[in-house]
Amino acid sequence: MAVATPLTRRLDPPASIELRVAFFILWSIDTVAATLFFLVPYATELNPVTVFFYGLFGLPGVVLAAVCYAGVVVVIGHVLSEPLDVRFVVSVVLLYVVFAANNIVLLLAREPPHELLGL
């Protein structure tokens, strides 16, 4: 007979492995792009937490901030019950698609996407 503790009953990751993999791939791309923002003169990181960690620890602080963000997302995804956990992680993945696409365009074109589109 197995006894479940309250903690093990509450930790329930989203069932979709593909969704979790997509999150970590996009998170990785965004982390690399955020790190590059501190190395190129024409791009600026806007996230004040990342800038604060960079001021304290340098480039490892950028990665530390990104790990903290991922940790928060993973914990929230584990605590929420189905189907809210899947909706939450899908929302985060969609946000990371926007963030990563914006950051990549900014790094490659040296201009934000909205300026390239004339908006």
Contact map, one row per residue, 1 for C-alpha under 8 A:
11100000000000000000000000000000000000000000000000000000000000000000000000000000000000000000000000000000000000000000000
11110000000000000000000000000000000000000000000000000000000000000000000000000000000000000000000000000000000000000000000
11111000000000000000000000000000000000000000000000000000000000000000000000000000000000000000000000000000000000000000000
01111101100000000000000000000000000000000000000000000000000000000000000000000000000000000000000000000000000000000000000
00111111100000000000000000000000000000000000000000000000000000000000000000000000000000000000000000000000000000000000000
00011111110000000000000000000000000000000000000000000000000000000000000000000000000000000000000000000000000000000000000
00001111111000000000000000000000000000000000000000000000000000000000000000000000000000000000000000000000000000000000000
00011111111100000000000000000000000000000000000000000000000000000000000000000000000000000000000000000000000000000000000
00011111111100000000000000000000000000000000000000000000000000000000000000000000000000000000000000000000000000000000000
00000111111100000000000000000000000000000000000000000000000000000000000000000111000000000000000000000000000000000000000
00000011111110000000000000000000000000000000000000000000000000000000000000000110000000000000000000000000000000000000000
00000001111111000000000000000000000000000000000000000000000000000000000000001111100000000000000000000000000000000000000
00000000001111100000000000000000000000000000000000000000000000000000000001001110000010000000000000000000000000000000000
00000000000111111001000000000000000000000000000000000000000000000000000000001100010011001000000000000000000000000000000
00000000000011111000000000000000000000000000000000000000000000000000000000000000000001000000000000000000000000000000000
00000000000001111111000000000000000000000000000000000000000000000000000000000000000001000000000000000000000000000000000
00000000000001111111100000000000000000000000000000000000000000000000000000000000000000000000000000000000000000000000000
00000000000000011111110000000000000000000000000000000000000000000000000000000000000000000000000000000000000000000000000
00000000000000011111111000000000000000000000000000000000000000000000000000000000000000001100100000000000000000000000000
00000000000001011111111100000000000000000000000000000000000000000000000000000000000000001000000000000000000000000000000
00000000000000001111111110000000000000000000000000000000000000000000000000000000000000000000000000000000000000000000000
00000000000000000111111111000000000000000000000000000000000000000000000000000000000000000000100000000000000000000000000
00000000000000000011111111100000000000000000000000000000000000000000000000000000000000001001100100000000000000000000000
00000000000000000001111111110000000000000000000000000000000000000000000000000000000000000000000000000000000000000000000
00000000000000000000111111111000000000000000000000000000000000000000000000000000000000000000000000000000000000000000000
00000000000000000000011111111100000000000000000000000000000000000000000000000000000000000000100110010000000000000000000
00000000000000000000001111111110000000000000000000000000000000000100010000000000000000000000000100010000000000000000000
00000000000000000000000111111111000000000000000000000000000000000000000000000000000000000000000000000000000000000000000
00000000000000000000000011111111100000000000000000000000000000000000000000000000000000000000000000010000000000000000000
00000000000000000000000001111111110000000000000000000000000000000000000000000000000000000000000100110010000000000000000
00000000000000000000000000111111111000000000000000000000000001100100000000000000000000000000000000000000000000000000000
00000000000000000000000000011111111100000000000000000000000000000000000000000000000000000000000000000000000000000000000
00000000000000000000000000001111111110000000000000000000000000000000000000000000000000000000000000010011001000000000000
00000000000000000000000000000111111111000000100000000000000001000000000000000000000000000000000000000010000000000000000
00000000000000000000000000000011111111100000000000000000001001100000000000000000000000000000000000000000000000000000000
00000000000000000000000000000001111111110000000000000000000000000000000000000000000000000000000000000000001000000000000
00000000000000000000000000000000111111111011100000000000000000000000000000000000000000000000000000000000001000000000000
00000000000000000000000000000000011111111011100000000000001000000000000000000000000000000000000000000000000000000000000
00000000000000000000000000000000001111111000000000000000000000000000000000000000000000000000000000000000000000000000000
00000000000000000000000000000000000111111110000000000000000000000000000000000000000000000000000000000000000000000000000
00000000000000000000000000000000000011111111000000000000000000000000000000000000000000000000000000000000000000000000000
00000000000000000000000000000000000000011111000000000000000000000000000000000000000000000000000000000000000001000000000
00000000000000000000000000000000000011011111100000000000000000000000000000000000000000000000000000000000011001000000000
00000000000000000000000000000000000011001111110000000000000000000000000000000000000000000000000000000000000000000000000
00000000000000000000000000000000010011000011111101100000000000000000000000000000000000000000000000000000000000000000000
00000000000000000000000000000000000000000001111100100000000000000000000000000000000000000000000000000000000000000000000
00000000000000000000000000000000000000000000111111100000000000000000000000000000000000000000000000000000000000000000000
00000000000000000000000000000000000000000000111111110000000000000000000000000000000000000000000000000000000000000000000
00000000000000000000000000000000000000000000001111111000000000001000000000000000000000000000000000000000000000000000000
00000000000000000000000000000000000000000000101111111100000011001100000000000000000000000000000000000000000000000000000
00000000000000000000000000000000000000000000111111111110000001000000000000000000000000000000000000000000000000000000000
00000000000000000000000000000000000000000000000111111111000000000000000000000000000000000000000000000000000000000000000
00000000000000000000000000000000000000000000000011111111110011011000000000000000000000000000000000000000000000000000000
00000000000000000000000000000000000000000000000001111111111111000000000000000000000000000000000000000000000000000000000
00000000000000000000000000000000000000000000000000111111110010000000000000000000000000000000000000000000000000000000000
00000000000000000000000000000000000000000000000000011111110010000000000000000000000000000000000000000000000000000000000
00000000000000000000000000000000000000000000000000001111111110000000000000000000000000000000000000000000000000000000000
00000000000000000000000000000000000000000000000000001111111111000000000000000000000000000000000000000000000000000000000
00000000000000000000000000000000001001000000000000000100111111100000000000000000000000000000000000000000000000000000000
00000000000000000000000000000000000000000000000000000100111111110000000000000000000000000000000000000000000000000000000
00000000000000000000000000000000000000000000000001001111111111111000000000000000000000000000000000000000000000000000000
00000000000000000000000000000010011000000000000001101100011111111100000000000000000000000000000000000000000000000000000
00000000000000000000000000000010001000000000000000000000001111111110000000000000000000000000000000000000000000000000000
00000000000000000000000000000000000000000000000000001000000111111111000000000000000000000000000000000000000000000000000
00000000000000000000000000000000000000000000000011001000000011111111100000000000000000000000000000000000000000000000000
00000000000000000000000000100010000000000000000001000000000001111111110000000000000000000000000000000000000000000000000
00000000000000000000000000000000000000000000000000000000000000111111111000000000000000000000000000000000000000000000000
00000000000000000000000000000000000000000000000000000000000000011111111100000000000000000000000000000000000000000000000
00000000000000000000000000000000000000000000000000000000000000001111111110000000000000000000000000000000000000000000000
00000000000000000000000000100000000000000000000000000000000000000111111111000000000000000000000000000000000000000000000
00000000000000000000000000000000000000000000000000000000000000000011111111100000000000000000000000000000000000000000000
00000000000000000000000000000000000000000000000000000000000000000001111111110000000000000000000000000000000000000000000
00000000000000000000000000000000000000000000000000000000000000000000111111111000000000001001000000000000000000000000000
00000000000010000000000000000000000000000000000000000000000000000000011111111100000000000000000000000000000000000000000
00000000000000000000000000000000000000000000000000000000000000000000001111111110000000000000000000000000000000000000000
00000000000000000000000000000000000000000000000000000000000000000000000111111111000010000000000000000000000000000000000
00000000000111000000000000000000000000000000000000000000000000000000000011111111000011011000000000000000000000000000000
00000000011111000000000000000000000000000000000000000000000000000000000001111111100010000000000000000000000000000000000
00000000011110000000000000000000000000000000000000000000000000000000000000111111100010000000000000000000000000000000000
00000000010100000000000000000000000000000000000000000000000000000000000000011111110110000000000000000000000000000000000
00000000000100000000000000000000000000000000000000000000000000000000000000000111111110000000000000000000000000000000000
00000000000001000000000000000000000000000000000000000000000000000000000000000001111111000000000000000000000000000000000
00000000000000000000000000000000000000000000000000000000000000000000000000000000111111100000000000000000000000000000000
00000000000000000000000000000000000000000000000000000000000000000000000000000001111111110000000000000000000000000000000
00000000000011000000000000000000000000000000000000000000000000000000000000011111111111111000000000000000000000000000000
00000000000001110000000000000000000000000000000000000000000000000000000000001000011111111100000000000000000000000000000
00000000000000000000000000000000000000000000000000000000000000000000000000000000001111111110000000000000000000000000000
00000000000000000000000000000000000000000000000000000000000000000000000000001000000111111111000000000000000000000000000
00000000000001000011001000000000000000000000000000000000000000000000000010001000000011111111100000000000000000000000000
00000000000000000010000000000000000000000000000000000000000000000000000000000000000001111111110000000000000000000000000
00000000000000000000000000000000000000000000000000000000000000000000000000000000000000111111111000000000000000000000000
00000000000000000000001000000000000000000000000000000000000000000000000010000000000000011111111100000000000000000000000
00000000000000000010011001000000000000000000000000000000000000000000000000000000000000001111111110000000000000000000000
00000000000000000000000000000000000000000000000000000000000000000000000000000000000000000111111111000000000000000000000
00000000000000000000000000000000000000000000000000000000000000000000000000000000000000000011111111100000000000000000000
00000000000000000000001001100100000000000000000000000000000000000000000000000000000000000001111111110000000000000000000
00000000000000000000000001000000000000000000000000000000000000000000000000000000000000000000111111111000000000000000000
00000000000000000000000000000000000000000000000000000000000000000000000000000000000000000000011111111100000000000000000
00000000000000000000000000000100000000000000000000000000000000000000000000000000000000000000001111111110000000000000000
00000000000000000000000001101100100000000000000000000000000000000000000000000000000000000000000111111111000000000000000
00000000000000000000000000000000000000000000000000000000000000000000000000000000000000000000000011111111100000000000000
00000000000000000000000000000000000000000000000000000000000000000000000000000000000000000000000001111111110000011000000
00000000000000000000000000000100110000000000000000000000000000000000000000000000000000000000000000111111111000000000000
00000000000000000000000000000000100000000000000000000000000000000000000000000000000000000000000000011111111100000000000
00000000000000000000000000000000000000000000000000000000000000000000000000000000000000000000000000001111111111111000000
00000000000000000000000000000000000000000010000000000000000000000000000000000000000000000000000000000111111111111000000
00000000000000000000000000000000100110000010000000000000000000000000000000000000000000000000000000000011111111100000000
00000000000000000000000000000000000000000000000000000000000000000000000000000000000000000000000000000001111111000000000
00000000000000000000000000000000000000000000000000000000000000000000000000000000000000000000000000000000111111110000000
00000000000000000000000000000000000000000110000000000000000000000000000000000000000000000000000000000000111111110000000
00000000000000000000000000000000000000000000000000000000000000000000000000000000000000000000000000000000111011111011000
00000000000000000000000000000000000000000000000000000000000000000000000000000000000000000000000000000100110011111111000
00000000000000000000000000000000000000000000000000000000000000000000000000000000000000000000000000000100110000111111100
00000000000000000000000000000000000000000000000000000000000000000000000000000000000000000000000000000000000000011111111
00000000000000000000000000000000000000000000000000000000000000000000000000000000000000000000000000000000000000111111111
00000000000000000000000000000000000000000000000000000000000000000000000000000000000000000000000000000000000000111111111
00000000000000000000000000000000000000000000000000000000000000000000000000000000000000000000000000000000000000001111111
00000000000000000000000000000000000000000000000000000000000000000000000000000000000000000000000000000000000000000111111
00000000000000000000000000000000000000000000000000000000000000000000000000000000000000000000000000000000000000000111111
